[in-house]
Amino acid sequence: MIASVVMIAVALLALVAGGVLFWLLAVVAALFMMAEWANLSGAGAREKRISQFALSVPLALMAPASLILEIHDFFTLGLLAGAAFFVVIVTSRRQLAGGLLYCGLPVFALVLMRRQPDGLLLTLWALSLVWATDIGAFFTGRTLGGPKLAPRISPAKTWSGLLGGIGLALIVALALYRWEGLPLRLVVATPLLAILAQAGDLYESAVKRRAGVKDSGNILPGHGGVLDRLDGVVPVAPMAAIVALLPLIR
């Protein structure tokens, strides 16, 4: 619990600060995620370094304009895909190359949302719905129990936990709508994104099960690795960015 509070506090501090601090935290998290993904995919030390170096190039272009003068989002997306292509050519590991997209796309989505005029609210919504889903699922599942959600993948998850997570995420979104003016379409999308957050958790659990490990790493006390903490953010962030920003594109 202490580790959870510290991690959320650090994330909120960087989120509120925005700019370089938020980008730096996201980049550090992505590089740790890439290292853990390489371990899960059975890559060697050399292949792990290649994947991290390849990912660092598009991550650098996600920096605030104050550092790189001009931002080209579509070019950055293309470079991210190019980095994945480079890794699969050099290492012949498709799973390792997929890890670049797995780790890079959520960072791109979060940085893109935070850069908008109302970016603090949009990014806070995207992150808080994942946090709320995890918290609601944990406490509801432990309190009520009941049928298992996916016993072969994650025996601890229950249907009651899923519903509790969706409910708490929706409460948070409604609070942001009531007091911060969160667009109603984002409130409506929140339950679906909460389900997606749990799906991301289950997917990472399946990857770990195939790799024969309990945690993706051991850098976070009591929580395992960075992938273990951000598994719900990975699918939610890109979809949240699409829902939030697509109506703004003319």
N, C-alpha and C positions, 0 to 999 in steps of 0.2 A: 504493500500500500504506500509506503514511504517513497519507494522508487517511482511508483505511478504518479504521485503528487509532484515529485521533482521533475519528471519528464514532461508532464502537462504544463507546469510552470515555465520551464525553459521554452517549450513550443509557443506558449502564449506570449512570452516576452519577445521572442523573435518575430512572431506574427504581428504584434502591435508595432514593433520597430520597423518592420518591412525592409525594403531596400537591400543593402548588402548583407545585413545580419541575417535576414530571412533566407536569402539565397545561399549564404555560406552554410547555414544549418542544414538546408535541404541537400546541398552538394555532399556534405560530410555523411549524412544519412544514406544517400544513394551509393556512395563508394563503399560504405560498410555493407549495405545490402548486396552489392555486386560481389563482394568478397565471400559473403555467406552463400549466395546463390552458386558461385563457382565451387565451393566446398560441397554443396548438396548435389551438384551435377557430376562430381567426381573429377573435376579438373585439377591439374597439377599446379604447382607454384608459378611456373612460367605462364601457363594459360590464364591463371587468375590475374597476374599482372597485366597481361595483354588486354584482357577484358576491362580492367579498371582504367588503363590508359586510354583505351578506345572510348569508354564512356565519358571520360573527363573532358573530351573535346566538345561534344554538344552541351555538356553541363556548363562549360565555360561561356558558351554563347547565350546561356540563359541568364547571365549576369545582368544587373540593372544597367540602364543606359548611361549612368554616371561613370561606369567602368569601361564600357565598350562603345560608347558614343551613339551607336544606332542599333536597334533591335530588329531582327528579321525572323519572325516566328516560324514561317513556313520553311525557310532555309534551315532553321535549327531542327525542325522535325525531319526534314530530309537527311540531315547530317546524322541524326540519331539512327535512322534506318540504315544509312551508309555504314555507320560504325558496327551495327549488328551484322551486316553483310561482310564487312572486313573480318570480323571475329570468326564467322563460320567458314570463311575461305582459309584463314590462317590456321585455325585449330581443328576444323572439321567436326566441331561440336555444335549441333543445332540448338541444344538446350542452353548452352552457354551463351550463344548469340541471342536467344530469346530473352535471356536475363537482362540484356541491355535495355530492351523495350520494357520489360517488367519493372526495372529500377528507374529508368529514365523518364518514361511517360508520366508517372504521377508527379515527379518533380516539375516537369514542364507545365503540367496542368495547374499545380498550386502556384508556381511563380507567375504564370499568365493571369490567373484570377487575382492574385494579390496586387498586380500592377494596375488593375482597373480603378476608376475613380471611387467606386464603392467596394474596392477589393478586400478591405479588412473584413467587412460583413460577409462577403461571399466565401472567403477562405475560412473564416471562423465557422460558418455554417457547414461547409464541407468536412472540416476536421471534427467539429463538435458532434455531428451526427454519428460519426464512426466511434468516437469516445462513448457517446451515450448508448449506442447499440451494444458495445462491449460490456459496459457497466450494467445496463439493464438486463442483458442476457445472463451475465454472471450471477447476479443476485436473485433474479427470478428463477433461473434454473436450479440454483442451490436450495431455494426456499420451497418451490413447488415440485420440482422433479418431473416425473412423468415419462412419456415415450421418448426414445432417443431420436435425435434428428438424423444423424448419419453414424451409426454405431461402428461401422467398419473403418471409418476415417477418423472420427473424433468421438470416442465413447462418452465424453463428459457433456456434450451438447444435447439439449433437449428442445422439443417444440415449444414448451412453455418459455424457455429462455429466449428463443427466437422472437416470440410474441412480445415478451417483456422488453427486449432490445428495440423492437420496432416502436413500441409504445413510448419508451423514454426518448428515443430520437425524435418522434413526432412532437412530444411535449417541448423539447428544446427548440425545434423549428417554429412551433407556435409562439413560444416566448420571444424569439427573435423577430417574428412577424408583428407581434403586438407592440413590442417596445423599441425595436430597431428598424422597422420597416422592411423586413425581408420580403421580397416579391412572393406573391401567393403561389405562383407556379412552382417555386422551389419548395414550399411547404408541401404541396401536393406530391412532388417527386420524392420527398424524404422517405416515406415507407419503402418504396422500391429500392432506393439507394441503401437503406438499412439492410434489406435482404441481400443486396449485392455485397455489403461489407461482410456479412456472415459467410457468403459464398467465397469471398476472398480468403477468409480464415480457414474454411474447409479445404480450399485448393492448396494452400500452403501446408496444411496438415497432411494432405495426400502426398505432396512432394517430399516432405520429411519422412513419411512412412516408407516411400519407395527407397529413400536414401538410408533407411534404417537408423535414424537418429530421433531423439526426443525434441531437441531444440535446434534452431538454425545456428546458434552461437552461444557464447556465455559472457558477452560484454555487459549486459544489463542485469544487475543483481535481482534474482527472483523472477526474471522475465525471459531469460534466454538471450536471443540475438535481436538485432534491429529488425530483421524480417518478421520475427514473431510479433513485434509490436506494431508494425506498419502493414501487416497483411491485409487488413480491411481498407486501409487508405489506398492501396495499389489499384484496385478496380474502381473505387468510388471517385477518386480525384479526377481522372479523365472524364468520366461520365458527368460528374457535377459541373465540370468546366463547360461541357457541351450544353447541358441544360441551362446553365447560368448565362453563357456568353453567346450562344447561337442567335437568340433574338436581337442581339446588339449588332450583329454583322449585317451590313447593308450591301 
